[in-house]
Amino acid sequence: MNLLQNANLGSPVLLAVGCAVLCVVGLLLFFGLQILGTTLHTVLGMFQVVTGVVHGGPVAWCGCLVVVFVCAGMVGGALLFASCKTNPTSMNFCLFFR
């Protein structure tokens, strides 16, 4: 009880400021750790998908690889065809469309 009798007027203000700082820091840690955890879970989930495809063997991912190559080929062909309209004498590929 001797501690409370010797306390000056600034102590309650410092106590209130300290509690406010602790609340703000606690909220920042709470939401910051949730955001960090969600981000890490997403990134590690992507790695898990990639390792699942790699560890599955050629039977599991061969079809996906073929689809990726077909899509890339179609995009490449569309880009070549679009370049023939802008500059038709630039490639031998454009001679097919004359």
The 8 nearest C-alpha neighbors of each residue, nearest first, counted from 0:
[[1, 2, 3, 4, 5, 6, 7, 10],
 [0, 2, 4, 3, 5, 6, 7, 10],
 [3, 1, 0, 5, 4, 6, 7, 10],
 [2, 4, 6, 0, 1, 5, 7, 10],
 [5, 3, 1, 2, 6, 0, 7, 8],
 [4, 6, 2, 3, 1, 7, 0, 8],
 [7, 5, 3, 4, 2, 10, 8, 9],
 [6, 8, 9, 10, 5, 11, 4, 3],
 [7, 9, 10, 11, 6, 12, 13, 5],
 [10, 8, 12, 7, 11, 13, 6, 14],
 [9, 11, 13, 12, 8, 7, 14, 6],
 [12, 10, 14, 13, 9, 15, 8, 7],
 [11, 13, 15, 9, 14, 10, 16, 8],
 [14, 12, 10, 16, 15, 11, 17, 9],
 [13, 15, 11, 17, 12, 16, 10, 18],
 [14, 16, 12, 18, 17, 13, 11, 19],
 [17, 15, 19, 13, 18, 14, 20, 12],
 [18, 16, 14, 20, 15, 19, 13, 21],
 [19, 17, 21, 15, 20, 16, 22, 14],
 [20, 18, 16, 22, 21, 17, 15, 23],
 [19, 21, 17, 23, 22, 18, 24, 16],
 [20, 22, 18, 24, 19, 23, 25, 17],
 [23, 21, 25, 19, 20, 24, 26, 18],
 [24, 22, 20, 26, 25, 21, 27, 19],
 [25, 23, 27, 21, 26, 22, 20, 28],
 [26, 24, 22, 28, 23, 27, 21, 29],
 [25, 27, 29, 23, 28, 24, 22, 30],
 [28, 26, 24, 30, 25, 29, 31, 23],
 [27, 29, 31, 25, 26, 30, 32, 24],
 [28, 30, 26, 27, 32, 31, 25, 33],
 [31, 29, 33, 27, 32, 28, 26, 34],
 [32, 30, 28, 34, 33, 29, 27, 35],
 [31, 33, 35, 34, 30, 29, 28, 36],
 [34, 32, 30, 36, 31, 35, 37, 29],
 [33, 35, 31, 37, 32, 36, 38, 30],
 [36, 34, 32, 38, 33, 37, 31, 39],
 [37, 35, 33, 39, 34, 38, 32, 40],
 [36, 38, 40, 34, 35, 39, 33, 41],
 [39, 37, 35, 41, 40, 36, 34, 42],
 [38, 40, 42, 36, 41, 37, 43, 35],
 [39, 41, 37, 43, 38, 42, 44, 36],
 [42, 40, 44, 38, 39, 43, 37, 45],
 [43, 41, 39, 45, 44, 40, 38, 46],
 [42, 44, 46, 40, 45, 41, 39, 47],
 [43, 45, 47, 41, 42, 46, 40, 48],
 [46, 44, 48, 42, 47, 43, 49, 41],
 [45, 47, 43, 49, 44, 48, 50, 42],
 [48, 46, 44, 50, 45, 49, 51, 43],
 [47, 49, 51, 45, 46, 50, 52, 44],
 [50, 48, 46, 52, 51, 47, 53, 45],
 [49, 51, 53, 47, 52, 48, 54, 46],
 [52, 50, 48, 54, 49, 53, 55, 47],
 [53, 51, 55, 49, 50, 54, 60, 48],
 [52, 54, 50, 55, 51, 56, 49, 60],
 [55, 53, 51, 56, 52, 50, 49, 57],
 [56, 54, 52, 59, 53, 51, 57, 60],
 [55, 57, 54, 58, 59, 53, 60, 52],
 [56, 58, 61, 59, 60, 55, 53, 52],
 [57, 59, 56, 61, 60, 55, 62, 52],
 [60, 58, 55, 57, 56, 61, 52, 62],
 [59, 61, 63, 62, 57, 58, 52, 64],
 [60, 62, 64, 57, 63, 58, 59, 65],
 [63, 61, 65, 64, 60, 66, 59, 58],
 [64, 62, 66, 60, 65, 61, 67, 59],
 [63, 65, 67, 61, 62, 66, 60, 68],
 [64, 66, 62, 68, 63, 67, 69, 61],
 [65, 67, 69, 63, 64, 68, 70, 62],
 [68, 66, 64, 70, 65, 69, 71, 63],
 [69, 67, 71, 65, 70, 66, 72, 64],
 [70, 68, 72, 66, 71, 67, 65, 73],
 [71, 69, 73, 67, 72, 68, 66, 74],
 [70, 72, 68, 74, 69, 73, 75, 67],
 [73, 71, 75, 69, 70, 74, 68, 76],
 [72, 74, 76, 70, 75, 71, 77, 69],
 [75, 73, 77, 71, 72, 76, 78, 70],
 [74, 76, 72, 78, 73, 77, 71, 79],
 [77, 75, 79, 73, 78, 74, 72, 80],
 [76, 78, 80, 74, 75, 79, 81, 73],
 [77, 79, 81, 75, 76, 80, 82, 74],
 [80, 78, 76, 82, 81, 77, 75, 83],
 [79, 81, 77, 83, 82, 78, 76, 84],
 [82, 80, 78, 83, 79, 84, 77, 85],
 [81, 83, 79, 85, 84, 80, 86, 78],
 [84, 82, 87, 80, 86, 81, 93, 85],
 [83, 85, 82, 81, 86, 87, 80, 93],
 [84, 86, 82, 83, 87, 81, 80, 89],
 [85, 87, 83, 88, 89, 84, 82, 90],
 [88, 86, 83, 89, 93, 84, 85, 90],
 [89, 87, 86, 90, 93, 83, 91, 94],
 [88, 90, 87, 86, 91, 83, 93, 82],
 [91, 89, 92, 93, 88, 87, 94, 83],
 [90, 92, 93, 94, 89, 88, 95, 87],
 [93, 91, 90, 94, 95, 79, 96, 83],
 [92, 94, 95, 91, 83, 96, 90, 87],
 [93, 95, 96, 91, 92, 97, 90, 87],
 [96, 94, 93, 97, 92, 91, 83, 80],
 [95, 97, 94, 93, 92, 83, 80, 87],
 [96, 94, 95, 93, 87, 83, 92, 88]]
